[in-house]
Amino acid sequence: MALYFASDIIDNASRDLNHGIQG
């Protein structure tokens, strides 16, 4: 459960990072 939660946070963070680099 905690692992899934952490992976969700990492996924969101990496998505934000990608948007920041692209835009």
Order of alpha helices (4+ residues) and beta strands (2+ residues): alpha
